Amino acid sequence: MSNEWEPIMCYANTDTNDDGTVTAFCYCGWSDEFATQELADAAAEEHVNLPDDLDKYDDDDDAPATA
């Protein structure tokens, strides 16, 4: 078994909340809340299409800026 980092294949989706906001989420653990469906869809698509090398960074690492 290798200790090499394995990329995660993300699959993001959205869910409309009772207050009208929309949550975009992924089974990898990522989620964020948005004011509109369009913004949530765009964020979910961007999350899924991030380059694989950015997925290896966790919150404690200095990941390259994405915004």
MMTF fields as JSON, N, C-alpha, C and O atoms, coordinates in Angstrom:
{
  "mmtfVersion": "1.0.0",
  "mmtfProducer": "UNKNOWN",
  "numBonds": 267,
  "numAtoms": 268,
  "numGroups": 67,
  "numChains": 1,
  "numModels": 1,
  "chainsPerModel": [1],
  "groupsPerChain": [67],
  "chainIdList": ["A"],
  "bondAtomList": [4, 2, 8, 6, 12, 10, 16, 14, 20, 18, 24, 22, 28, 26, 32, 30, 36, 34, 40, 38, 44, 42, 48, 46, 52, 50, 56, 54, 60, 58, 64, 62, 68, 66, 72, 70, 76, 74, 80, 78, 84, 82, 88, 86, 92, 90, 96, 94, 100, 98, 104, 102, 108, 106, 112, 110, 116, 114, 120, 118, 124, 122, 128, 126, 132, 130, 136, 134, 140, 138, 144, 142, 148, 146, 152, 150, 156, 154, 160, 158, 164, 162, 168, 166, 172, 170, 176, 174, 180, 178, 184, 182, 188, 186, 192, 190, 196, 194, 200, 198, 204, 202, 208, 206, 212, 210, 216, 214, 220, 218, 224, 222, 228, 226, 232, 230, 236, 234, 240, 238, 244, 242, 248, 246, 252, 250, 256, 254, 260, 258, 264, 262],
  "bondOrderList": [1, 1, 1, 1, 1, 1, 1, 1, 1, 1, 1, 1, 1, 1, 1, 1, 1, 1, 1, 1, 1, 1, 1, 1, 1, 1, 1, 1, 1, 1, 1, 1, 1, 1, 1, 1, 1, 1, 1, 1, 1, 1, 1, 1, 1, 1, 1, 1, 1, 1, 1, 1, 1, 1, 1, 1, 1, 1, 1, 1, 1, 1, 1, 1, 1, 1],
  "groupList": [{"groupName": "MET", "atomNameList": ["N", "CA", "C", "O"], "elementList": ["N", "C", "C", "O"], "formalChargeList": [0, 0, 0, 0], "bondAtomList": [1, 0, 2, 1, 3, 2], "bondOrderList": [1, 1, 2], "singleLetterCode": "M", "chemCompType": "L-PEPTIDE LINKING"}, {"groupName": "SER", "atomNameList": ["N", "CA", "C", "O"], "elementList": ["N", "C", "C", "O"], "formalChargeList": [0, 0, 0, 0], "bondAtomList": [1, 0, 2, 1, 3, 2], "bondOrderList": [1, 1, 2], "singleLetterCode": "S", "chemCompType": "L-PEPTIDE LINKING"}, {"groupName": "ASN", "atomNameList": ["N", "CA", "C", "O"], "elementList": ["N", "C", "C", "O"], "formalChargeList": [0, 0, 0, 0], "bondAtomList": [1, 0, 2, 1, 3, 2], "bondOrderList": [1, 1, 2], "singleLetterCode": "N", "chemCompType": "L-PEPTIDE LINKING"}, {"groupName": "GLU", "atomNameList": ["N", "CA", "C", "O"], "elementList": ["N", "C", "C", "O"], "formalChargeList": [0, 0, 0, 0], "bondAtomList": [1, 0, 2, 1, 3, 2], "bondOrderList": [1, 1, 2], "singleLetterCode": "E", "chemCompType": "L-PEPTIDE LINKING"}, {"groupName": "TRP", "atomNameList": ["N", "CA", "C", "O"], "elementList": ["N", "C", "C", "O"], "formalChargeList": [0, 0, 0, 0], "bondAtomList": [1, 0, 2, 1, 3, 2], "bondOrderList": [1, 1, 2], "singleLetterCode": "W", "chemCompType": "L-PEPTIDE LINKING"}, {"groupName": "PRO", "atomNameList": ["N", "CA", "C", "O"], "elementList": ["N", "C", "C", "O"], "formalChargeList": [0, 0, 0, 0], "bondAtomList": [1, 0, 2, 1, 3, 2], "bondOrderList": [1, 1, 2], "singleLetterCode": "P", "chemCompType": "L-PEPTIDE LINKING"}, {"groupName": "ILE", "atomNameList": ["N", "CA", "C", "O"], "elementList": ["N", "C", "C", "O"], "formalChargeList": [0, 0, 0, 0], "bondAtomList": [1, 0, 2, 1, 3, 2], "bondOrderList": [1, 1, 2], "singleLetterCode": "I", "chemCompType": "L-PEPTIDE LINKING"}, {"groupName": "CYS", "atomNameList": ["N", "CA", "C", "O"], "elementList": ["N", "C", "C", "O"], "formalChargeList": [0, 0, 0, 0], "bondAtomList": [1, 0, 2, 1, 3, 2], "bondOrderList": [1, 1, 2], "singleLetterCode": "C", "chemCompType": "L-PEPTIDE LINKING"}, {"groupName": "TYR", "atomNameList": ["N", "CA", "C", "O"], "elementList": ["N", "C", "C", "O"], "formalChargeList": [0, 0, 0, 0], "bondAtomList": [1, 0, 2, 1, 3, 2], "bondOrderList": [1, 1, 2], "singleLetterCode": "Y", "chemCompType": "L-PEPTIDE LINKING"}, {"groupName": "ALA", "atomNameList": ["N", "CA", "C", "O"], "elementList": ["N", "C", "C", "O"], "formalChargeList": [0, 0, 0, 0], "bondAtomList": [1, 0, 2, 1, 3, 2], "bondOrderList": [1, 1, 2], "singleLetterCode": "A", "chemCompType": "L-PEPTIDE LINKING"}, {"groupName": "THR", "atomNameList": ["N", "CA", "C", "O"], "elementList": ["N", "C", "C", "O"], "formalChargeList": [0, 0, 0, 0], "bondAtomList": [1, 0, 2, 1, 3, 2], "bondOrderList": [1, 1, 2], "singleLetterCode": "T", "chemCompType": "L-PEPTIDE LINKING"}, {"groupName": "ASP", "atomNameList": ["N", "CA", "C", "O"], "elementList": ["N", "C", "C", "O"], "formalChargeList": [0, 0, 0, 0], "bondAtomList": [1, 0, 2, 1, 3, 2], "bondOrderList": [1, 1, 2], "singleLetterCode": "D", "chemCompType": "L-PEPTIDE LINKING"}, {"groupName": "GLY", "atomNameList": ["N", "CA", "C", "O"], "elementList": ["N", "C", "C", "O"], "formalChargeList": [0, 0, 0, 0], "bondAtomList": [1, 0, 2, 1, 3, 2], "bondOrderList": [1, 1, 2], "singleLetterCode": "G", "chemCompType": "PEPTIDE LINKING"}, {"groupName": "VAL", "atomNameList": ["N", "CA", "C", "O"], "elementList": ["N", "C", "C", "O"], "formalChargeList": [0, 0, 0, 0], "bondAtomList": [1, 0, 2, 1, 3, 2], "bondOrderList": [1, 1, 2], "singleLetterCode": "V", "chemCompType": "L-PEPTIDE LINKING"}, {"groupName": "PHE", "atomNameList": ["N", "CA", "C", "O"], "elementList": ["N", "C", "C", "O"], "formalChargeList": [0, 0, 0, 0], "bondAtomList": [1, 0, 2, 1, 3, 2], "bondOrderList": [1, 1, 2], "singleLetterCode": "F", "chemCompType": "L-PEPTIDE LINKING"}, {"groupName": "GLN", "atomNameList": ["N", "CA", "C", "O"], "elementList": ["N", "C", "C", "O"], "formalChargeList": [0, 0, 0, 0], "bondAtomList": [1, 0, 2, 1, 3, 2], "bondOrderList": [1, 1, 2], "singleLetterCode": "Q", "chemCompType": "L-PEPTIDE LINKING"}, {"groupName": "LEU", "atomNameList": ["N", "CA", "C", "O"], "elementList": ["N", "C", "C", "O"], "formalChargeList": [0, 0, 0, 0], "bondAtomList": [1, 0, 2, 1, 3, 2], "bondOrderList": [1, 1, 2], "singleLetterCode": "L", "chemCompType": "L-PEPTIDE LINKING"}, {"groupName": "HIS", "atomNameList": ["N", "CA", "C", "O"], "elementList": ["N", "C", "C", "O"], "formalChargeList": [0, 0, 0, 0], "bondAtomList": [1, 0, 2, 1, 3, 2], "bondOrderList": [1, 1, 2], "singleLetterCode": "H", "chemCompType": "L-PEPTIDE LINKING"}, {"groupName": "LYS", "atomNameList": ["N", "CA", "C", "O"], "elementList": ["N", "C", "C", "O"], "formalChargeList": [0, 0, 0, 0], "bondAtomList": [1, 0, 2, 1, 3, 2], "bondOrderList": [1, 1, 2], "singleLetterCode": "K", "chemCompType": "L-PEPTIDE LINKING"}],
  "groupTypeList": [0, 1, 2, 3, 4, 3, 5, 6, 0, 7, 8, 9, 2, 10, 11, 10, 2, 11, 11, 12, 10, 13, 10, 9, 14, 7, 8, 7, 12, 4, 1, 11, 3, 14, 9, 10, 15, 3, 16, 9, 11, 9, 9, 9, 3, 3, 17, 13, 2, 16, 5, 11, 11, 16, 11, 18, 8, 11, 11, 11, 11, 11, 9, 5, 9, 10, 9],
  "groupIdList": [1, 2, 3, 4, 5, 6, 7, 8, 9, 10, 11, 12, 13, 14, 15, 16, 17, 18, 19, 20, 21, 22, 23, 24, 25, 26, 27, 28, 29, 30, 31, 32, 33, 34, 35, 36, 37, 38, 39, 40, 41, 42, 43, 44, 45, 46, 47, 48, 49, 50, 51, 52, 53, 54, 55, 56, 57, 58, 59, 60, 61, 62, 63, 64, 65, 66, 67],
  "secStructList": [7, 7, 7, 1, 7, 7, 7, 7, 7, 7, 7, 3, 3, 3, 3, 3, 7, 6, 6, 1, 7, 3, 3, 3, 3, 3, 6, 6, 1, 7, 3, 3, 3, 3, 1, 1, 2, 2, 2, 2, 2, 2, 2, 2, 2, 2, 2, 2, 6, 1, 7, 2, 2, 2, 2, 6, 7, 7, 6, 6, 1, 7, 7, 7, 7, 7, 7],
  "xCoordList": [0.843, 0.0, 0.883, 1.851, 0.565, 1.36, 0.865, -0.326, 1.79, 1.421, 1.209, 1.025, 1.233, 1.029, -0.389, -1.327, -0.519, -1.823, -2.659, -2.172, -3.911, -4.84, -5.87, -6.475, -6.093, -7.087, -8.494, -8.806, -9.331, -10.729, -11.567, -11.44, -12.414, -13.335, -14.567, -15.317, -14.77, -15.868, -17.135, -17.088, -18.25, -19.553, -20.383, -20.794, -20.627, -21.345, -22.801, -23.147, -23.642, -25.06, -25.551, -24.777, -26.822, -27.394, -28.71, -29.355, -29.093, -30.353, -30.917, -30.201, -32.201, -32.845, -33.31, -33.987, -32.939, -33.3, -34.662, -35.158, -35.265, -36.581, -36.603, -37.639, -35.461, -35.408, -35.128, -34.964, -35.072, -34.852, -33.405, -33.119, -32.476, -31.074, -30.825, -31.659, -29.666, -29.335, -27.971, -27.013, -27.885, -26.622, -26.044, -26.707, -24.805, -24.05, -23.191, -22.606, -23.11, -22.367, -21.76, -22.16, -20.783, -20.097, -19.84, -19.681, -19.8, -19.571, -18.166, -17.913, -17.252, -15.908, -15.919, -14.926, -17.048, -17.158, -17.326, -17.692, -17.069, -17.204, -18.679, -19.518, -18.989, -20.329, -20.255, -19.337, -21.234, -21.327, -22.761, -23.464, -23.194, -24.566, -24.581, -23.704, -25.587, -25.677, -27.08, -28.047, -27.168, -28.449, -29.34, -30.564, -28.744, -29.531, -29.075, -27.958, -29.952, -29.631, -28.49, -27.624, -28.495, -27.461, -26.069, -25.112, -25.964, -24.672, -24.229, -23.053, -25.174, -24.847, -24.413, -23.449, -25.121, -24.746, -23.348, -22.556, -23.043, -21.723, -20.622, -19.567, -20.87, -19.878, -19.683, -18.557, -20.781, -20.687, -19.89, -19.044, -20.159, -19.425, -17.953, -17.084, -17.669, -16.275, -15.572, -14.424, -16.258, -15.661, -15.307, -14.209, -16.217, -15.997, -14.858, -14.127, -14.697, -13.7, -12.379, -11.526, -12.192, -10.9, -9.807, -10.028, -8.637, -7.539, -7.272, -7.345, -6.968, -6.756, -5.701, -5.819, -4.668, -3.609, -4.066, -3.415, -5.152, -5.665, -6.445, -6.541, -6.998, -7.757, -6.891, -7.415, -5.582, -4.722, -4.437, -3.901, -4.78, -4.527, -5.64, -6.82, -5.258, -6.273, -6.217, -5.436, -7.023, -7.122, -5.844, -5.676, -4.923, -3.69, -2.562, -1.511, -2.755, -1.724, -1.905, -2.978, -0.874, -0.932, -1.263, -0.372, -2.535, -2.97, -2.882, -3.033, -2.639, -2.639, -4.0, -5.028, -4.005, -5.254, -6.095, -5.573, -7.406, -8.291, -9.314, -10.117, -9.3, -10.303, -9.645, -10.327],
  "yCoordList": [-1.188, 0.0, 1.244, 1.321, 2.173, 3.387, 4.476, 4.558, 5.309, 6.467, 7.698, 8.798, 7.518, 8.648, 9.18, 8.442, 10.457, 11.113, 10.623, 10.551, 10.287, 9.847, 10.944, 11.419, 11.363, 12.413, 11.923, 10.742, 12.839, 12.546, 12.998, 14.132, 12.117, 12.494, 13.095, 12.396, 14.357, 15.056, 15.029, 15.051, 14.982, 15.078, 16.026, 15.673, 17.225, 18.249, 18.327, 17.992, 18.776, 18.915, 20.13, 20.761, 20.466, 21.601, 21.193, 20.23, 21.947, 21.717, 23.076, 23.9, 23.31, 24.571, 24.496, 23.55, 25.499, 25.566, 26.23, 26.901, 26.041, 26.614, 28.136, 28.724, 28.779, 30.248, 30.796, 32.004, 29.904, 30.339, 30.337, 30.464, 30.196, 30.089, 28.693, 27.796, 28.537, 27.251, 26.802, 27.575, 25.557, 24.991, 24.121, 23.217, 24.403, 23.546, 22.649, 23.117, 21.361, 20.429, 19.311, 19.076, 18.629, 17.535, 16.439, 16.719, 15.197, 14.104, 14.142, 13.448, 14.928, 15.059, 15.888, 15.931, 16.547, 17.353, 18.842, 19.581, 19.293, 20.709, 21.096, 20.332, 22.284, 22.85, 24.357, 24.877, 25.044, 26.499, 26.899, 26.212, 28.006, 28.48, 29.72, 30.578, 29.802, 30.888, 31.473, 30.831, 32.693, 33.395, 32.897, 32.974, 32.387, 31.953, 30.595, 30.157, 29.939, 28.65, 28.793, 27.923, 29.906, 30.119, 30.199, 29.621, 30.916, 31.024, 29.677, 29.321, 28.931, 27.614, 26.658, 25.91, 26.682, 25.824, 26.149, 25.247, 27.433, 27.844, 27.398, 26.931, 27.542, 27.136, 25.625, 25.14, 24.881, 23.422, 22.97, 22.081, 23.575, 23.214, 23.579, 22.808, 24.741, 25.142, 24.166, 23.789, 23.76, 22.819, 21.498, 20.974, 20.973, 19.694, 19.804, 18.836, 20.962, 21.128, 21.711, 22.042, 21.844, 22.312, 21.354, 20.145, 21.888, 20.983, 20.009, 20.393, 18.768, 17.739, 18.122, 17.744, 18.863, 19.179, 20.143, 20.222, 20.876, 21.749, 20.96, 21.401, 19.812, 18.999, 18.436, 18.084, 18.345, 17.73, 18.664, 18.218, 19.938, 20.877, 20.779, 20.736, 20.744, 20.824, 22.222, 23.062, 22.477, 23.819, 24.298, 25.501, 23.386, 23.78, 24.076, 24.571, 23.789, 24.018, 25.377, 25.976, 25.839, 27.094, 26.79, 26.697, 26.64, 26.353, 27.604, 28.712, 27.45, 28.61, 29.29, 28.633, 30.59, 31.339, 30.883, 30.681, 30.716, 30.283, 31.341, 31.136, 32.455, 33.493, 34.74, 35.722],
  "zCoordList": [0.0, 0.0, 0.0, 0.757, -0.809, -0.973, -0.037, 0.264, 0.419, 1.226, 0.368, 0.888, -0.955, -1.851, -1.726, -1.426, -1.96, -1.94, -3.111, -4.239, -2.847, -3.882, -4.117, -3.156, -5.36, -5.617, -5.294, -5.452, -4.842, -4.544, -5.729, -6.191, -6.214, -7.28, -6.621, -5.94, -6.817, -6.163, -7.014, -8.244, -6.324, -6.952, -6.097, -4.992, -6.605, -5.843, -6.282, -7.415, -5.361, -5.609, -4.841, -4.121, -4.983, -4.255, -3.61, -4.026, -2.585, -1.892, -1.479, -0.91, -1.764, -1.396, 0.059, 0.461, 0.827, 2.241, 2.426, 1.521, 3.601, 3.901, 3.801, 3.489, 4.066, 4.026, 2.627, 2.455, 1.619, 0.242, -0.189, -1.38, 0.753, 0.372, -0.196, -0.074, -0.814, -1.44, -0.934, -0.948, -0.49, -0.034, -1.138, -1.646, -1.5, -2.408, -1.526, -0.549, -1.864, -1.026, -1.863, -3.003, -1.27, -1.932, -0.908, 0.28, -1.366, -0.426, 0.178, 1.162, -0.377, 0.196, 1.478, 2.204, 1.754, 2.969, 2.716, 3.63, 1.509, 1.182, 1.151, 0.674, 1.659, 1.522, 1.705, 2.337, 1.143, 1.283, 0.99, 0.249, 1.569, 1.393, 0.5, 0.597, -0.37, -1.344, -1.368, -0.96, -1.851, -1.899, -3.032, -2.929, -4.113, -5.268, -5.769, -5.493, -6.507, -7.121, -8.118, -8.215, -8.863, -9.874, -9.239, -9.754, -8.12, -7.439, -6.88, -6.96, -6.315, -5.772, -6.876, -6.712, -7.997, -9.131, -9.628, -9.903, -9.743, -10.223, -9.255, -9.685, -7.957, -6.959, -6.967, -6.86, -7.094, -7.137, -8.358, -8.259, -9.494, -10.707, -10.575, -10.981, -10.015, -9.818, -8.875, -9.111, -7.813, -6.865, -7.549, -7.362, -8.325, -9.007, -10.011, -10.22, -10.631, -11.691, -11.225, -12.049, -9.898, -9.406, -9.872, -9.942, -10.189, -10.547, -9.4, -8.233, -9.72, -8.701, -7.678, -6.512, -8.08, -7.131, -6.045, -5.003, -6.239, -5.193, -4.139, -2.994, -4.501, -3.564, -2.442, -1.386, -2.645, -1.639, -0.459, 0.555, -0.569, 0.513, 1.544, 1.196, 2.804, 3.842, 4.462, 4.015, 5.47, 6.054, 6.693, 6.894, 7.022, 7.684, 6.705, 7.114, 5.44, 4.432, 3.767, 3.834, 3.143, 2.407, 0.949, 0.105, 0.669, -0.689, -1.544, -1.03, -2.837, -3.737, -3.733, -3.563, -3.918, -3.966, -5.142, -6.239, -4.921, -5.999, -6.362, -7.273, -5.675, -5.956, -6.488, -6.781]
}
